[in-house]
Each structure stands twice: as structure tokens, then as C-alpha cells.
């Protein structure tokens, strides 16, 4: 394995007094290459791969304070701080991770890792296939959540981490955290699963399938080898993202944010009677779709949604989730949000019941929040208080230093 | 106005003993042409138009027993019975309308009408524009729900119906029924609004916008003039329909019908690790999408979804729905379904509250049904009992003959 570029803090860090309290500061990724072949669930073997990683805080001498953060569909290893190369880019969970925040980097060594198959620096369809010298494109193997765990286990080895203090994630990231606790039970102290599920419902799969059909039937997709043609299936990706965005928000919060407000109405509020933008919500969705299609790789979107569909640890146990969790050793914090209709609280209930059936130690919080699935990314005080309290317990159990100060949402 | 073809019963009718009890039998549409110009909400004028119509039962001499049935997004004037030209085609509300059924054609004269702008025989984008000799295509004017009501009012005139015993519809059809009661208050005795709303929410508009973007960005859409090129935006229409289908069903019923059942799995239930169909739900959605793209006109889909978006009778009253309903004279039956998340019961509550504020007579039924929005098309006994009981009251009030027998769901 090879470290290609150094991690933070970079030489370009400004004086900390210009950064907000609780920021991990200016960060840069490491690209860590693994050359041992990785056998995948689908039967293929990846001869080697690179993972893009960011780390925050310091690994203690006992190597007991490591936290792995797993990302959701469209995110990356850039969990916290400001990217040295993109000053506008704040980490996707920056409100959660930092010195004095719920996941306190003064005490924990936090690792953010880009999933294998993604498009932000880890090996994926965009990468060059060393056997051909061309991008993998459609020939990149499909992956499962378990494949990600296996790939990330080598990352733990690289850092000399035998056991994580916690593995944590929201949405797809929560599925990865759960898979870590099942796949490597002795390597996970606490497992934190937020706004997630132990398996997608038919409706969840259905929305993924709509997104995939939009991408695959875009003529610019060209069977997944669009790179060769210098095109991108922009329209399909936009539609996919628009569908996704609707499922991330509650009906309630969309009503609050947009309602039926018109965008640039005619005189006296008149409609334009055409198919251009009439309502704010249309403008918002189109903007989100177009933005996404400029930075996200279509093959990665297919791959990640398919991994979501496949994830079902109970499948090998005749659908019995409790049986699938029988070897789990981790304690669990499970968090759901009342208005999340993508992974509604019932998904979390099922997980909690299966853990309790195995007499695992479980803390469950159902947060009465209006923001739907996206609530897991937001700064609800009750939610952050639950996570902070839980990490304080982990720290106490591991005899880490006491919390020195509180920043972020709870400051 | 001109009647182009005769209505049912057609000469091809088989002996009634082969038809199920309660069927209106073999039916054929009439195509009724109106040559008086119709001024549209969008400012354009349609010089003339044709409406495709089916009727069931007989108009009584007082012309007091007429019921107008308004259809939803993808349906037509073919409400009940078997289409003479398509023996497989049973009317979309055949379980509701027929001799002895909830809407009893032994007592009521029922009219089904295809909306202006639709693609089943009424004038729409597929029709020839008499000014150019070519299909209207993208140049067909956008319409509103109120435009439909104005077009249909002439149909009432054509039949000599001064006042409908009832105007009834589900979903978009319910919006039309409501609009009838507002636009022509003196012409609606009872208004029956099922699984509907007085205005779309931001989320509702958002789903419509996704469907439109999928269609419009399909290269085969060609700016709406695909007819000229001998193509159809099949892929876009399919994606649009797939999205729609998900919103018509509850998460619960999709879980029951499909769950995570695999379609043609490999040996030992293995996944195929590709983007072909892996799950039954994918197969179902693709089938629905493809079927729809073969029979439904893309321009019509755009037009109907836009009319849905625009519908908002409270808009001219500063958002005050009660104010918008101040002149309504009809009694109302409002029905919602607990698992309908497209037009959730809260939409009906808002309508009921606004009607009560105006001291209108309202019956409200919230049916505990698992099928989501589609429940309005299905044969739930409690639902049909409510509708049947309500129509029996209408009949009694109008001194129509008593119900002779009961067929259909409640038989």
C-alpha cells in the first residue's frame, strides 16, 4: 500500500482564528493504494484499488480512539473541514465532526473514506483500468456493501486499528456501519446507524430503478462508456437526482420551503402556460439536478444504488434479521426521524427489535424532526445531543480524556 | 355540434347472459363536435373541439338523473362496460358504475367524457389542427381544469341537462368535480370528490416536474413535434409512468405485492450483478412504463400534469379556500384513503373544513385501505358502501325509482 499525498493539516492552513470554532480546519485527502487482490461478492476480483481518505484528530497510542464515518449516496471522504483545493467545499458532516463537536476530534481520530466504486478519488468506473489503459466505465464490477467493508478493513489495518471505537453512518452509510458490525464483529466497539435500514423496501428499490432507467436510457449514456465519446448522460442524471431529492425531503418541509410559490410570475401573478419553470420547487429541483449531473459520475450512481438494493444481511438467514445479527458484538445507537419516508422509523424499529432479540445493548432515538430523510445531515439539537451523549459514553468507557469544550450545534 | 358515431348498445352486443351481472354491456363512444369558439384560461381560443363520450343508462324525462364522471390522468371516457372495438378493454370504473352497482345505471344516466387535450378521441395535441392540416403537437394550447369544465358544460347543454344529479371523480377527476361545483354552482346537485385535493402540494408538483423533464429531455420528444418524425419519446414516457406508479401505491402494498422477491434469480437465488431486472418490482415498473409509452401521448401527459399543477381555486382569494367555495351550492361527499400519500387525507380535510366553514352539507369518509392512491379504483367494500348509500340518498331526494337490485362489489 502506498500513500500518494499527505493528509491534513496542510501547509496552506490559514491561522485558526479565521476558522469557525469547532472546525477541523483546512484538510486534504490521502489516496491510499492497496495492491492485494480483493475478491468481490459478484465473483470478480479487483487486483488493486485506491481509497481516498481524510482523517481528523490524532490516533492515540493505544489506537483505541478511531471512528470510521461511512458516507451516503452522493457524498465522499470529505466529512469535515474545508477542502484545501476547494475553499467553498465544507465537509458533508461538518456540523457533527470537529473539535468540541458531537464527534469530538479532540478525543477521537476520525476517518472519512470514499467508497470503492465512487467518483471522488477512490477506484471506480472513472478510474483507469490498468489492464486496458482506459477508464473502466461499464466494465467496472458491481459492488456490495460487504465489498466496501472488506476494502475498508484493509484501511483499518493500514492505520493499525484492530478495533474501531465506533463505526458510524447515515442512510447508505448507516447500512455500511451495520454491515461492519456483522462482517467484522470483533472490530466494532459501537455502531451508530442513522436514518437507515437493514434492507430496502420494494418502494425504495422502485425509486432506485426509476433513477437507473433515466440514466441508462439517456442516449448519451452509451452503454456506460460515455467517457470514450466525451459526453455525459446529463439529462438522465438530472432526472435521477430530482427523484432522489424528492425522497430526501418530507412533504411537510417542501410545503414550508416552496409551497406553491411561483417563480418569476407574469403580470398580476399570471402563469406562463408553458413547460418552463412556473413554481419555485421546479426551479430548485432543476438546479439540483443540473448541478449534480456536472459533478457526479453516472456509472457510480448506478453502482451505488444497486449496492443499496442488494444489501440484505437477513437474506442468507431466510429473512430473519435477528439470526443475521447473532454474532454482532457492538453496542448500537440507532436514530430515526419521524418525517423520513425514505427510511421511515419502522425500518429502524425492525433493526432495534432484531438487536434486542440478540440481547445486544441498544440505544434508540426517534427524533421528531420535520426535514425528512435529510434531517440526518442537519443540526437538530436533540439529535446532536443524543449523538454527543453517546460519544461521551464511548469516551468514558475507553478512558479517553473528558470533553474539554462544546462547539457546533450544541454550543 | 355533430354526433359522429352512435353510442351503446352497439349491434355487436353479445347476449347479455355472457356478460357479468352489473355490466353495462358492450359500449361504443360518441364523438361530439362543438363549433363555438372556446376561450381558454391561458388566453388562446380553440375554434372548435370534439369530445369523446360514453353514456350508460337512460336520461329520464325530467333530465334530473344525469351523473358526470370525470377521469384521472391516464384514463378516458370509457368508464364502464366493454369497448366494442377492444373486447379486452373494461371501463376504468366498471366496478363502480353499472346496473345495480354503487352508481346504478338502472336509475342514473351516466356520462363518461374524455378531457379536452387528452389522447383518446377528444381534441388534443394528437388531433389535426384545421388551420394547418397537421397535428397540433407542441402548438396545442395548455389547458386548465376550469377549461375542461367549460368544455364539458357545453356537453351538458348538448344533452339538455340543466343540472347534474352528481358530478363525480377520483384524483384529477375529483379536482374536476370540485371545479364544476365552483364554476357552475347551479348545475351540480351533489359533488363527489374521491382521493383528491383542492391544490397540489410542492411535493406533488415536484413529481409532475420529474415526469415532464424525463419526457422533454428525451431526444425523441423533438420539442413536442415527434409525430412529424415518426418517433415517440418512449424512454421519457416510461420513466414518467414509473414515477407515477410509485406514487399511486402505498409502501405497504408494494411490500405485500413485491417485497424483495427476485425475478429469475441465478442458481441458489444468486443476484446477476448487473442492471437488468433483479427484483419483481423492477419488472413490474418497467412493464407498466413500456405499456404506457405505447398507448399514451407524451404531449397529453405534459398537458394533464400541468393542469394539475395549475389547479388552485383558492389562488384568486389569497389562498383562502373557504372564500373560493363561497358560491358553491352542491352537497359534497368527500372520500380519502388512509395510505394515499399522493393526496393524503389531510388534503381532503382541508376541503371538508372549507366547505363546513361555508355551512355546506358534507359527508366525509376516510377509508382505512392499504392500497394507497389507487384505492379509489379498487373494490373496497366500505368505500363502495359509502358511495352506494350516498347515491341512494340522491335518488331518494330526486324521487328516482328505488334500487331494484345490488350487483358488483356489494352483491
HADDOCK unambig.tbl for C-alpha pairs under 7 A between the chains (distance, minus, plus):
assign (segid A and resid 42 and name CA) (segid B and resid 273 and name CA) 5.99 0.50 0.50
assign (segid A and resid 142 and name CA) (segid B and resid 273 and name CA) 5.92 0.50 0.50
assign (segid A and resid 142 and name CA) (segid B and resid 274 and name CA) 6.93 0.50 0.50
assign (segid A and resid 201 and name CA) (segid B and resid 255 and name CA) 6.44 0.50 0.50
assign (segid A and resid 201 and name CA) (segid B and resid 259 and name CA) 6.46 0.50 0.50
assign (segid A and resid 201 and name CA) (segid B and resid 260 and name CA) 6.84 0.50 0.50
assign (segid A and resid 202 and name CA) (segid B and resid 254 and name CA) 5.80 0.50 0.50
assign (segid A and resid 202 and name CA) (segid B and resid 255 and name CA) 5.48 0.50 0.50
assign (segid A and resid 202 and name CA) (segid B and resid 258 and name CA) 6.27 0.50 0.50
assign (segid A and resid 202 and name CA) (segid B and resid 259 and name CA) 5.10 0.50 0.50
assign (segid A and resid 202 and name CA) (segid B and resid 260 and name CA) 5.96 0.50 0.50
assign (segid A and resid 202 and name CA) (segid B and resid 281 and name CA) 6.35 0.50 0.50
assign (segid A and resid 203 and name CA) (segid B and resid 246 and name CA) 6.96 0.50 0.50
assign (segid A and resid 203 and name CA) (segid B and resid 251 and name CA) 5.64 0.50 0.50
assign (segid A and resid 203 and name CA) (segid B and resid 254 and name CA) 6.33 0.50 0.50
assign (segid A and resid 206 and name CA) (segid B and resid 281 and name CA) 6.41 0.50 0.50
assign (segid A and resid 206 and name CA) (segid B and resid 282 and name CA) 6.28 0.50 0.50
assign (segid A and resid 209 and name CA) (segid B and resid 282 and name CA) 6.38 0.50 0.50
assign (segid A and resid 210 and name CA) (segid B and resid 239 and name CA) 6.15 0.50 0.50
assign (segid A and resid 210 and name CA) (segid B and resid 242 and name CA) 6.44 0.50 0.50
assign (segid A and resid 210 and name CA) (segid B and resid 243 and name CA) 6.63 0.50 0.50
assign (segid A and resid 213 and name CA) (segid B and resid 239 and name CA) 6.81 0.50 0.50
assign (segid A and resid 214 and name CA) (segid B and resid 239 and name CA) 6.32 0.50 0.50
assign (segid A and resid 217 and name CA) (segid B and resid 235 and name CA) 6.22 0.50 0.50
assign (segid A and resid 235 and name CA) (segid B and resid 217 and name CA) 6.23 0.50 0.50
assign (segid A and resid 239 and name CA) (segid B and resid 210 and name CA) 6.15 0.50 0.50
assign (segid A and resid 239 and name CA) (segid B and resid 213 and name CA) 6.82 0.50 0.50
assign (segid A and resid 239 and name CA) (segid B and resid 214 and name CA) 6.32 0.50 0.50
assign (segid A and resid 242 and name CA) (segid B and resid 210 and name CA) 6.45 0.50 0.50
assign (segid A and resid 243 and name CA) (segid B and resid 210 and name CA) 6.63 0.50 0.50
assign (segid A and resid 246 and name CA) (segid B and resid 203 and name CA) 6.95 0.50 0.50
assign (segid A and resid 251 and name CA) (segid B and resid 203 and name CA) 5.64 0.50 0.50
assign (segid A and resid 254 and name CA) (segid B and resid 202 and name CA) 5.79 0.50 0.50
assign (segid A and resid 254 and name CA) (segid B and resid 203 and name CA) 6.33 0.50 0.50
assign (segid A and resid 255 and name CA) (segid B and resid 201 and name CA) 6.44 0.50 0.50
assign (segid A and resid 255 and name CA) (segid B and resid 202 and name CA) 5.48 0.50 0.50
assign (segid A and resid 258 and name CA) (segid B and resid 202 and name CA) 6.27 0.50 0.50
assign (segid A and resid 259 and name CA) (segid B and resid 201 and name CA) 6.44 0.50 0.50
assign (segid A and resid 259 and name CA) (segid B and resid 202 and name CA) 5.08 0.50 0.50
assign (segid A and resid 260 and name CA) (segid B and resid 201 and name CA) 6.83 0.50 0.50
assign (segid A and resid 260 and name CA) (segid B and resid 202 and name CA) 5.95 0.50 0.50
assign (segid A and resid 273 and name CA) (segid B and resid 42 and name CA) 6.00 0.50 0.50
assign (segid A and resid 273 and name CA) (segid B and resid 142 and name CA) 5.92 0.50 0.50
assign (segid A and resid 274 and name CA) (segid B and resid 142 and name CA) 6.95 0.50 0.50
assign (segid A and resid 281 and name CA) (segid B and resid 202 and name CA) 6.34 0.50 0.50
assign (segid A and resid 281 and name CA) (segid B and resid 206 and name CA) 6.39 0.50 0.50
assign (segid A and resid 282 and name CA) (segid B and resid 206 and name CA) 6.26 0.50 0.50
assign (segid A and resid 282 and name CA) (segid B and resid 209 and name CA) 6.39 0.50 0.50
